[in-house]
C-alpha cells in the first residue's frame, strides 16, 4: 500500500559470552548470513541496513551487498539499548521519511521470510503502532515463576495447585528475540520499539532460538541440519 519500509539488523561485535557472536560459524555459514538471506527474499522491504561497530561483521554484510551503518562506540556498549542504536541508524542515515521500521535480529537463524513479511503484514492490516514476534511458553508460565520473601515462595501470578502445563491459563507468551516492526512516526515520537498499541505475531517453537550462550550455538547447528 505504497508504504516505504526500512529494515535494520543491529550486529555489534562485543558479545562477551559468545565472541563475535553475529558472525559465528553455523554449519559453514556466518550467523548473520541466515538473516540476510531471508531479508533478501522479502517482497516488502525497500532498504536493508546492518548497523555494526565491527569490521569483520561489516565485511560479511558487504559481501552480501547490504548497506552498512557504522555504529559508534557509544552505541555499542553492553549498556547501550537497541532503541538508541536503531535511532542512530535511522537518523544518521537520513531515513526518517520511511513509513515502517523493522528490526530483524540476527540471533535467531531459524526465522523465515514468512515470519518477516508476516510481521509487516500484521502491522499494516491492524493499523497498530507496532508488532513483535512472540512464542508461547509452557514450563516458564508466570504461575510457575516465584519470588522469595522471608524464605517463603511467593506467587507473581496465582498458581492452580498440581496443574498440568497444558492446563495453565491464560496462555503466556514471551518476545522471542526475532522481529520488531513499528511505524516510523511512533518510533520517532516514543523512542522505543513497542508503541502504545502493540500486537503479537506468534511464532512456532520450532522456529525460535535466541543465541546468547555457547550451548545455543550448538543447538542451532543441530536444528539447522
N, C-alpha and C positions, 0 to 999 in steps of 0.2 A: 504493500500500500504506500509506495513512494517514501518509505522511511529509510534514512541513512543509518547504517549500523556499524559501529566501531567495536572490534573485539581486541582485548588485551590479555596477554599472559604475563604475569609477574614471575620472574625467574632469577632471583638473586643468587649469588654464588656462595654465600656464607652460612650454609647449613652446618650446625655443629654435630648433630648425631649421624648424619649421612653427608660427608663432604662432597661438594659439587653434586648434590642430590639430583638436580634438574637435568643433568646430562649423564647420570649413572647408566651403566650398560644394562639393558634389559633384553636378553636374548639377541645380542649383537646390534642393538639399536638404542640410541640415547633416549632416556625417558621423555625429554621434551618433544622428540620427533613423533611420538604417538599422538600427542595433542595437535601438533602442526598438521599432521596428515589428515586428521579428522576435520579440523577447521577448514582446510583447503577444499573439502567436499561440500561446504555449506552453500546453500542457494540464497542465503540472505545477507551474509556478512560482506560489507563493502570494503573494509580495510581491517587488516590484522597487524598488530604490533606486539613484539616481545620486548618487555622492559627489563633490562638487566644491568648489573654493575660489573659483570664478569666477561672478559674477552673470549673465553672458551665457549661459554653459553651463547654469546653473540655470534661466534663462528658457526655453531650448529644452525642457528636461525638464518644466518646469511646464506649458507649452503642451500637452504630450502627456499630462499627468495623472500624471506619475511622481513618487513621493516623493523629496525631496531630503535628503541628509545634508550638512550644512555642514562641509566638510573644513577642519581648522585649517591655518594657515600652516606649522606644524611638520611636518604630514603631507603637504605639497605641495611639498617641495623636490626638486631634482634627485637628492639623495641619499636621499630617502625610499623605503622599499621598499613594494611592493604589499601584502605581508603585513601590514605595520604599518598601512597605510591601510585595508585590509579589516577588521583587528581593531578599529580605531576605529569604522568604520561599523557593525559588528555590536554592539559593546558600548555605544557611546554611544546607539544606537537601541533598546537593550534587547532584542535579538533572539537572544540566546544559546540560547533554547529551540527554535530551528529544528533540524531533523534534518540538512539538507544546505545547504551554502553553494556557490553557483555564481557565479564571476566571469566576466562576459561582457564582453570587451574591445571598445571602440569602434573600434579602429584597423584592424579588418578588416571592411569593409562588405559583403564577398562571402559571409559565412557565412549560413546559413539556419536557419529554425526546426527543420528536420530535424537539423541538427548540434547545436543547443542541446538539444533533447529527447533526441537520441541519446546525448549525453554523460551526461545524467541517468539514462537507462535503463541504460546500462552500469554506472554506479556502483551502482545498485540491484540489477541482475542478478548482478554479480560479487561483491558484498559487499566490494569493495575499500575502501581508505581514501580514494583519490582517483582521478580520471580526468582526463586532459589531452588536448586536441586536438593532433595532430601531422600533419606532412606528410612524404612521402618526399623525400629529397634525392638528387641524382644527381651533378652536377659537383662538388659540395662534399662528396662521400663522405669519411669520415675517412681512408681510404687515400690520398686525393689531397691532404690537408692536411699541410703540413710545418712544421717549425720550423728555424731556422738556428743552427748551433753551429760556431764556428771556420770560418765561411764555407762550411760544407757543409750541404746539405739533409738533414734527418733525418726519419725517419718517426715520427708519433704512433702509426700503425697500419700494419702491413706492407702494402705495395702489390704487387699482381701486375703485373709489368712488361708494358707495352703492352696492358693490359686495356681492354676497351670498358666504357663506363659501365653498360650493361645486364648485364655480367658481374660487377660488383662485389658481393661477398657478405661478410657478411650485409647485407640491405637496411638502409639507415640512415634514421633519422627525426629530425626536429627539432621542438620545440614551435613552433607556428605563430602564437602570439600571438592566440588567439581565445577559448578557453573552458577554464576550470578548474572542476571540481566536486570537493568534498571533504566528508566527513562533518563536521558541526559539532564532534563530540567530538574528532576527530583535529586539526582546526584549532585548537581552543582549547587542546589539550594540547601540540602541537608548534609552533604559531605560524608555520607555513609552509603553502604551498598544495599541496605534494606530500607526501602521507603515506607511511608505511613501505611500504605496498602500493599502488603507483601503476600504473594501467593506461592504455593508449593508446586514443584514439579517432582513427582515421585519416581525415583529410580529403583530398579531391582537390586537386591543384594549382590547378585552375580556380576553386576557392572559397577560395584563400589569397592574401592580400596583407597586409603589415604596414606601415601608413603611418608612415614615420619621416622621410622626406625630401620636399622639394617634388616631385621627379620621381615619387614614389609616388602623390601626389595625381593627377597627370596620367594615370598608368597606371590608377588606379581609375576615373577618369572615362571612359576609353575602354572598360574592361571592363564597366562598368555600363550603357553604351549598348547 
